[in-house]
């Protein structure tokens, strides 16, 4: 399956807050980090399961909108707006996904909070 289609389905599972479906797209050696600091968010699937179980449970309005997607072989880069993020924040994220064997092996994020005085239209 094409990398862009896999990430589309991965994000759909995120929006459904379907933990097992979402985890099912992850490579057994999945890792996730913040791009700039290299702070590790998840170091394996079990860690991801804990992190996303909590995020989905605590953020009932969580929803990601993909503004733009670029695909280069097994790497997908997205510009995203995530609403209902931790404590109801809206953030703009650049997400970088690396796939291996049709599974997301690594995810890196650049995140910036969008303040209420800012307009989402600036991002689009």
C-alpha positions as CSV (number, residue, x, y, z in Angstrom):
1,X,0.0,0.0,0.0
2,X,1.2,3.5,-0.7
3,X,2.6,5.5,2.2
4,X,0.2,8.4,1.8
5,X,-2.8,6.1,2.0
6,X,-1.4,4.4,5.1
7,X,-1.0,7.7,6.9
8,X,-4.5,8.8,5.8
9,X,-5.9,5.6,7.5
10,X,-3.5,6.1,10.5
11,X,-4.9,9.6,11.0
12,X,-8.5,8.4,10.6
13,X,-8.0,5.9,13.4
14,X,-6.6,8.7,15.5
15,X,-9.7,10.8,14.8
16,X,-11.9,7.9,15.8
17,X,-9.8,7.5,19.0
18,X,-9.7,3.8,18.2
19,X,-6.6,2.8,20.1
20,X,-6.1,-0.7,18.8
21,X,-6.8,0.3,15.2
22,X,-4.4,3.2,15.6
23,X,-1.7,1.0,17.2
24,X,-2.2,-1.5,14.4
25,X,-0.6,0.9,12.0
26,X,2.6,1.0,14.1
27,X,5.8,-0.9,13.4
28,X,6.9,-3.2,16.3
29,X,9.9,-0.8,16.8
30,X,7.8,2.4,16.7
31,X,9.2,5.5,18.3
32,X,7.9,9.0,18.5
33,X,9.7,12.3,19.4
34,X,9.6,16.0,19.3
35,X,11.7,17.0,16.3
36,X,13.5,20.0,17.8
37,X,14.4,18.7,21.2
38,X,14.4,15.0,20.3
39,X,12.4,14.5,23.5
40,X,11.0,10.9,23.3
41,X,7.2,10.7,23.5
42,X,7.0,6.9,22.9
43,X,9.8,4.4,22.7
44,X,7.8,1.3,21.6
45,X,4.3,0.1,20.9
46,X,3.4,-0.6,24.6
47,X,4.6,2.9,25.5
48,X,2.5,4.3,22.6
49,X,-0.5,2.4,23.9
50,X,-0.2,4.0,27.3
51,X,0.4,7.5,25.9
52,X,-2.5,7.4,23.4
53,X,-4.9,5.6,25.7
54,X,-4.5,8.5,28.1
55,X,-4.7,11.1,25.4
56,X,-7.8,9.6,23.8
57,X,-9.5,9.2,27.2
58,X,-8.7,12.8,28.4
59,X,-9.4,14.6,25.1
60,X,-12.9,13.7,23.9
61,X,-12.8,16.5,21.3
62,X,-9.4,15.5,19.8
63,X,-9.4,15.8,16.0
64,X,-6.6,16.3,13.5
65,X,-7.1,18.0,10.1
66,X,-4.4,17.5,7.5
67,X,-3.7,20.8,5.7
68,X,-1.1,19.4,3.4
69,X,0.7,16.1,2.8
70,X,3.9,15.4,1.0
71,X,5.1,11.9,0.2
72,X,8.7,10.9,-0.7
73,X,8.8,7.1,-1.0
74,X,8.4,5.8,2.6
75,X,8.4,9.3,4.3
76,X,5.3,11.3,4.7
77,X,5.3,14.9,6.0
78,X,2.0,16.6,7.0
79,X,1.0,20.0,8.1
80,X,-1.8,19.5,10.6
81,X,-4.2,21.4,12.9
82,X,-5.0,19.4,16.0
83,X,-8.0,20.6,17.9
84,X,-8.9,19.4,21.4
85,X,-5.3,18.6,22.2
86,X,-4.2,18.4,25.8
87,X,-6.5,20.6,27.9
88,X,-8.4,21.7,24.8
89,X,-5.5,23.4,23.0
90,X,-5.4,23.9,19.3
91,X,-2.0,23.3,17.8
92,X,-0.3,23.5,14.4
93,X,1.9,20.5,13.9
94,X,4.4,19.4,11.3
95,X,4.4,15.6,11.4
96,X,7.1,13.5,9.8
97,X,6.3,9.8,9.5
98,X,8.8,7.2,8.4
99,X,7.3,3.8,7.3
100,X,8.9,0.4,7.1
101,X,7.1,-2.6,5.8
102,X,3.8,-0.6,5.5
103,X,3.9,0.3,9.2
104,X,4.8,3.6,10.9
105,X,8.2,3.1,12.4
106,X,9.0,6.7,13.5
107,X,7.0,9.8,14.0
108,X,8.5,13.2,14.7
109,X,6.6,16.4,15.5
110,X,7.1,20.2,15.5
111,X,4.2,21.6,17.5
112,X,3.1,25.2,18.1
113,X,0.0,26.2,20.0
114,X,-2.4,28.4,18.1
115,X,-3.8,31.0,20.4
116,X,-7.4,32.2,20.2
117,X,-6.3,35.6,18.9
118,X,-4.6,33.8,15.9
119,X,-6.6,32.8,12.9
120,X,-6.5,29.2,11.5
121,X,-6.8,30.8,8.0
122,X,-3.2,31.9,8.3
123,X,-2.2,28.3,8.2
124,X,-4.3,27.3,5.2
